[in-house]
Amino acid sequence: MPIAALLLSVTGSLPGITRTITVRTDMPLTDLAEAVEAVLGFSGRSPHLLMTSTGGSRQVWEDETTGTVADLFREDRAFAVFRYHPPRNWHVGIELLGYAGVDMPTPLLIEVAGPDVVEACNGPEEMMRLRDAARDFLAGIDRSPANSAELNDRFPHLSPNQMLRRLTTVDDVVVAERLAQRVRSGNEAPLSFDDEDAPLPPGPENTPDPVQNSVLRQAIEKFFDGLEPDAVAPGMAAHDGDIRENLPELDEKSAETATEHIRWVLDLVGEGRPLTPSGYLKPVDVTAIAERIGLDERWRGKANRENSTLPVLILRQAMEHFELLERRGGRIHVTEAGQRLKNRPLELARHVAAYLPLLSDPDDLAPSITQMWAWANEIDSDPEPGLLMAATHVDNHQLFLAMGALDHSTDFWDVFAPTRLTEGGKALVGEILRRF
């Protein structure tokens, strides 16, 4: 089946927001819509329209389940339009660039330019206006109360630098993982996990996609403010008093335990380590980290490729989310914050707690918060079936195991096995919950 290369362009965006992907021509239009939303950062919660034009007449695909990519570009058509949330001005041009001459896994992300969309904006014009406002604020051109208030309302808890970065660029690895998570069409070619550069297999359990703190902090505050004085988190057994007050506070000893593996990884990276061409850690470093966190004897399979050794992948990506590591120039480096904190366990633990829990979906916060309460509840820390989203449960569970904050209850690395917090883990979760 032919493989089509598609250029996706957000109309009116400046800097231009574009993505290039390859898909099989028998891909259903429902999956194409998912792919467009995934690579551009749309949540998929709002309606969309897929339109083509032939001979001056416009066709709207009302039933995307009956069409394929091949149908979309029949009759010499080379262009289509994807309108997301029609009342708002989000128009995405889909241009057929041509057909690949070789077979490859699909869908595949080829190129990323520009940031993710900010869906809450009324269109790219408003998004670009916010970018200019952040730039002018940083440059000292406009630091008026009105400008500052607008930026803080839209991006609470983000610094001006982080706002400008959010509105200017996005990590292509994050986009590729999001595409793998959202699209499960059965079009994918078999993957070999002996290939260190193979893309991540699809599935939410493989996609940490850590999010910025801005939404998280507001939502957790709202979550706890909404609880009755004697209430507990959904699905949790009753307990005496407030769990947050009963948990130990972070001290030097518990902080050393909670951050031991993070500090070890910071020492391993040191002055910088080379990455694979696809942006993964090299096998020698994956193996070393796997041994350090106790994964080498528990993982089913070789723990030497980051793209198939998910606890190592999640730990590394989480440390980037914590702003302790960063990738640039084909290498991974310790950030200024990482250098400053790596020999200060207590400060480091408090720094890490400010970024937790991880979220797979920035708009669905309750599962992650509930998970922290579940672990803090010594009566029953095993989540009820169906209570937590699989991706959210797996991301935090694997991260806390990799950090040494959860005890292993089995001889293999089972993300759904009952777990108990270590003493350092209890103090870390207490710090997380007490913040809000």
C-alpha positions in Angstrom: 0.0 0.0 0.0 1.5 3.4 -1.0 2.8 5.7 1.7 1.8 9.4 1.4 3.9 12.3 2.8 1.6 15.1 4.1 2.5 18.6 5.1 0.2 20.1 7.8 0.2 23.9 8.1 -1.7 26.0 10.6 -3.1 28.9 8.5 -2.2 32.3 9.8 0.5 31.1 12.2 3.7 33.2 12.6 6.2 31.7 13.2 4.7 29.1 11.0 3.4 25.9 12.7 3.9 23.0 10.4 4.3 19.2 10.7 5.3 16.6 8.1 4.1 13.1 8.5 3.9 9.9 6.5 0.8 7.7 6.5 -0.5 4.7 4.5 -3.1 5.6 1.9 -5.5 3.1 3.4 -5.5 4.9 6.7 -9.1 5.7 7.8 -9.9 9.4 7.9 -10.8 9.0 11.5 -7.2 8.1 12.2 -5.9 10.9 10.0 -7.9 13.3 12.1 -6.4 11.8 15.3 -2.9 12.2 13.7 -3.4 15.8 12.8 -4.7 16.6 16.3 -1.8 14.7 18.0 1.1 16.3 16.1 -0.3 19.9 16.4 -1.3 19.6 20.1 -5.1 19.7 19.9 -6.8 17.8 22.6 -9.5 16.2 20.3 -12.3 17.2 22.7 -13.8 19.7 20.3 -15.5 18.9 16.9 -13.7 19.2 13.6 -14.5 19.2 9.9 -12.5 17.7 7.1 -13.0 19.3 3.7 -11.8 19.0 0.1 -12.5 21.1 -3.0 -12.9 19.9 -6.6 -13.9 22.0 -9.5 -15.1 24.8 -7.3 -17.4 22.5 -5.3 -16.5 21.8 -1.6 -17.0 18.5 0.0 -17.3 18.0 3.8 -16.6 14.5 5.0 -19.5 14.0 7.3 -18.7 10.3 7.9 -15.0 9.9 8.3 -15.4 6.2 9.0 -16.2 5.5 5.3 -13.2 7.3 3.8 -9.4 6.8 3.6 -6.4 9.0 2.8 -6.5 7.7 -0.7 -10.2 8.9 -1.0 -9.2 12.3 0.3 -6.7 12.9 -2.6 -8.5 11.3 -5.5 -9.2 13.2 -8.8 -5.8 14.8 -8.7 -6.6 16.6 -5.5 -3.4 17.5 -3.5 -4.9 19.7 -0.8 -7.5 19.4 2.0 -8.5 21.5 5.0 -8.9 20.4 8.6 -11.0 22.8 10.7 -10.7 22.2 14.4 -13.5 23.7 16.6 -15.1 25.6 13.8 -16.4 28.5 15.9 -12.7 29.3 16.5 -10.2 30.1 13.8 -8.1 26.9 13.6 -7.6 26.0 10.0 -5.0 23.3 9.1 -4.0 22.8 5.5 -3.2 19.2 4.5 -1.0 19.1 1.4 0.0 15.9 -0.4 3.8 16.3 -1.0 4.1 12.9 -2.8 4.5 9.2 -2.2 7.4 7.4 -0.5 9.5 5.1 -2.6 10.4 2.9 0.4 8.4 1.0 3.0 8.5 2.3 6.6 6.6 2.2 9.8 3.6 4.5 9.8 2.3 6.9 10.9 5.8 8.5 11.2 6.7 12.1 12.2 9.2 13.6 9.7 9.5 17.2 10.6 8.4 19.7 13.3 8.4 23.4 13.0 6.8 25.9 15.4 5.2 25.3 18.8 2.1 23.3 19.7 -1.1 25.2 19.3 -2.7 26.8 22.4 -6.2 25.4 21.9 -7.8 27.9 24.4 -6.9 30.7 22.0 -9.4 31.8 19.4 -6.9 31.0 16.6 -3.3 31.5 15.6 -3.6 35.3 15.6 -4.4 35.4 19.3 -1.7 32.9 20.0 0.9 34.9 18.1 -0.2 38.1 19.8 0.5 36.4 23.2 3.9 35.4 21.9 4.7 39.0 21.0 3.4 40.1 24.5 5.8 37.6 26.2 8.7 38.7 24.0 8.0 42.4 24.7 7.8 41.7 28.4 11.1 40.0 28.4 12.7 42.7 26.3 11.4 45.4 28.7 9.4 47.0 26.0 6.0 46.5 27.6 5.8 45.5 31.3 2.5 47.2 31.9 0.1 45.7 34.4 -2.4 44.9 31.6 0.2 43.0 29.7 1.5 41.1 32.7 -2.1 40.3 33.9 -3.0 38.9 30.5 0.1 36.6 30.3 -0.4 35.4 33.9 -4.1 34.7 33.3 -3.3 32.6 30.2 -0.2 30.9 31.6 -0.3 30.9 35.4 2.9 29.9 37.2 5.0 30.1 34.1 7.9 32.5 33.9 8.1 34.9 30.9 10.9 32.8 29.6 8.8 29.6 29.8 5.9 31.4 28.2 7.9 32.5 25.2 9.4 29.0 24.8 6.0 27.4 25.0 4.8 29.8 22.2 7.8 29.4 20.0 8.9 25.7 20.0 8.2 22.1 21.0 10.3 19.0 21.5 9.9 16.8 18.4 10.4 13.7 20.5 7.3 14.6 22.6 5.3 15.2 19.4 6.4 11.8 18.0 5.4 10.0 21.2 2.0 11.8 21.2 1.4 10.6 17.6 2.3 7.0 18.7 -0.2 7.3 21.6 -3.1 8.7 19.7 -3.1 6.7 16.5 -3.7 2.9 16.8 -4.9 2.2 13.3 -3.1 -1.1 12.7 -1.0 0.5 10.0 2.2 0.2 11.9 5.0 -1.9 10.5 6.6 -4.4 12.9 9.2 -2.8 15.2 12.5 -4.4 16.2 13.5 -3.6 19.7 17.1 -4.5 18.8 17.2 -1.3 16.9 18.1 1.5 19.3 16.5 4.1 17.1 13.2 2.3 16.6 10.2 4.6 17.4 8.2 4.0 20.5 5.4 1.4 20.0 1.9 2.9 20.3 0.1 2.9 23.6 -0.5 5.3 26.5 1.7 3.3 28.8 4.7 4.3 26.6 4.0 8.0 26.6 5.0 10.0 29.7 4.4 13.3 28.0 5.0 15.3 31.2 3.1 18.6 31.3 4.0 22.0 32.6 3.2 22.9 36.1 0.8 25.8 35.3 -2.4 23.8 35.0 -1.4 21.3 37.6 -0.9 23.7 40.5 -4.2 25.5 39.9 -6.2 22.3 39.5 -4.7 20.6 42.6 -5.5 23.7 44.7 -9.1 23.5 43.4 -9.3 19.8 44.0 -8.4 20.1 47.7 -10.4 23.3 48.2 -13.5 21.4 46.9 -13.2 18.6 49.5 -15.4 18.7 52.6 -13.4 19.0 55.8 -13.7 15.2 56.6 -13.6 14.0 53.0 -11.0 11.8 51.3 -10.0 11.4 47.7 -12.4 9.4 45.4 -12.1 5.6 46.0 -10.0 5.9 49.2 -10.8 4.3 52.5 -11.6 6.5 55.4 -8.7 7.4 57.7 -8.0 9.2 60.9 -7.2 12.8 60.3 -5.7 14.3 57.2 -3.2 12.0 55.4 -1.1 15.0 54.5 -0.6 15.8 58.2 0.2 12.2 59.1 2.9 11.8 56.5 6.5 12.4 57.6 8.0 15.7 56.5 11.1 15.7 54.3 14.4 15.9 56.1 17.9 15.3 55.1 17.7 11.5 55.6 14.4 10.9 53.7 15.5 13.4 51.0 18.7 11.4 50.4 16.7 8.2 49.9 14.0 9.8 47.7 16.6 11.5 45.4 19.3 8.8 45.4 18.7 7.6 41.9 18.2 11.1 40.5 21.4 12.3 42.0 23.2 9.2 40.6 21.9 9.9 37.1 23.1 13.5 37.4 26.5 12.2 38.2 26.4 9.8 35.3 25.5 12.5 32.8 28.3 14.7 34.3 29.6 17.0 31.6 27.3 15.5 29.0 26.6 12.2 27.3 26.0 11.5 23.6 22.6 10.5 22.4 21.4 8.3 19.5 20.4 10.1 16.3 16.7 9.7 17.4 17.5 11.4 20.7 17.6 8.4 23.0 20.2 7.5 25.6 23.0 5.2 24.4 22.7 1.5 25.3 25.7 1.7 27.7 23.9 4.4 29.7 20.6 2.7 29.6 22.2 -0.5 31.0 23.9 1.4 33.7 20.8 3.2 34.9 18.8 -0.1 34.7 21.3 -1.8 37.0 21.3 1.1 39.4 17.5 1.2 39.8 17.2 -2.6 40.1 15.6 -3.1 36.8 18.2 -5.4 35.2 16.9 -8.5 37.0 13.2 -7.7 36.9 12.6 -6.4 33.4 11.2 -8.8 30.8 13.7 -8.4 27.9 17.0 -6.7 27.4 17.2 -3.5 29.5 19.7 -1.8 27.1 17.5 0.2 24.7 15.8 3.3 26.0 12.9 3.1 23.6 11.9 -0.3 24.9 13.1 0.1 28.5 10.2 2.3 29.7 11.3 2.9 33.3 14.6 4.4 32.2 12.8 6.4 29.5 10.3 7.8 32.0 13.0 8.6 34.5 15.1 10.5 32.0 12.1 12.4 30.5 10.8 13.2 34.0 14.3 14.7 34.9 14.0 16.9 31.8 10.5 17.9 33.0 12.1 18.7 36.4 14.5 20.9 34.5 17.5 18.9 35.8 18.5 17.6 32.4 18.3 19.0 28.9 19.1 17.8 25.4 21.0 20.0 22.9 23.5 19.4 20.1 23.0 15.6 20.1 24.0 15.3 23.7 22.2 15.3 27.1 23.5 17.7 29.7 22.9 18.6 33.4 21.1 22.0 33.6 22.2 24.8 35.8 19.6 23.8 38.3 20.8 20.2 38.2 24.4 21.3 39.0 23.2 23.4 41.8 21.0 20.8 43.5 22.7 17.5 42.9 24.7 17.7 46.1 21.8 19.2 48.1 19.3 16.3 48.6 16.7 18.2 50.7 16.5 21.2 48.2 16.5 18.7 45.3 13.6 16.7 46.8 11.5 19.8 47.3 12.3 20.9 43.8 11.2 17.6 42.3 8.0 17.5 44.4 7.0 20.9 42.8 6.7 19.1 39.4 4.8 16.1 40.6 2.6 14.2 39.9 3.1 13.6 36.2 0.1 13.9 34.0 -0.6 12.2 30.7 -3.6 14.4 30.1 -3.3 18.0 31.4 -7.0 18.4 31.4 -7.8 15.3 33.5 -6.1 15.9 36.8 -8.1 13.8 39.3 -6.6 10.4 38.5 -3.0 11.6 39.3 -4.1 13.4 42.5 -6.1 10.3 43.5 -3.1 8.2 42.9 -1.0 10.2 45.3 -3.7 9.8 47.9 -3.9 6.1 47.2 -0.2 5.7 47.9 -0.4 7.9 51.0 -3.3 5.8 52.4 -1.6 3.0 54.3 -4.9 1.1 54.6 -5.2 0.5 50.8 -2.6 1.9 48.4 -3.6 -0.4 45.6 -5.8 1.5 43.1 -9.3 0.3 42.5 -9.8 -1.3 39.0 -10.9 1.4 36.6 -10.3 4.2 39.0 -7.1 5.5 37.4 -6.3 6.0 33.7 -3.8 3.5 32.6 -1.3 6.0 31.3 -1.4 8.2 34.4 -1.1 5.2 36.7 1.8 3.7 34.7 3.8 7.0 34.3 3.8 7.8 38.0 4.1 4.2 39.1 7.2 3.6 37.0 8.8 6.9 37.9 8.4 6.3 41.6 9.7 2.7 41.3 12.7 4.1 39.3 13.3 6.7 41.9 13.2 4.1 44.7 10.1 5.8 46.3 8.0 2.7 45.9 8.8 -0.9 47.1 8.8 -3.8 44.7 6.1 -6.3 45.7 7.1 -8.9 43.1 10.3 -10.3 41.6 9.5 -8.7 38.2 8.7 -5.1 37.3 4.9 -5.1 37.4 3.3 -1.6 37.2 0.0 -2.9 38.4 1.2 -4.9 41.4 0.3 -3.6 44.9 2.9 -1.3 46.2 3.9 0.6 49.4 5.8 3.8 49.6 9.3 3.6 51.1 10.1 6.0 54.0 11.6 8.4 51.5 8.6 8.0 49.2 6.2 8.8 52.1 8.0 12.0 52.8 8.1 12.9 49.1 4.4 12.3 48.6 3.7 14.2 51.8 5.6 17.2 50.3 3.6 16.9 47.1 0.2 16.8 48.9 1.1 19.5 51.4 2.0 22.0 48.7 -1.6 22.2 47.7 
